[in-house]
């Protein structure tokens, strides 16, 4: 089963981490049949398999999809609607 949220880590050609972004699961499925995840802006979109394989998806024209992206599952976010108990 896939996580609800992932951190996508983008690296340069030398394998050094350059940038990271959090993505959340959407109701959509990608071309491989796996869940599609996107960031808050909807610009970063990726299909992530249950084995953590990442397929970046273009969200607009003339967009180049990066290679070598790693997906790290994130823990479930605490329910912000739950009351704080002291």
Helices and strands as residue ranges (DSSP letters): E 5-11, E 17-29, E 35-38, E 45-48, E 54-57, E 70-73
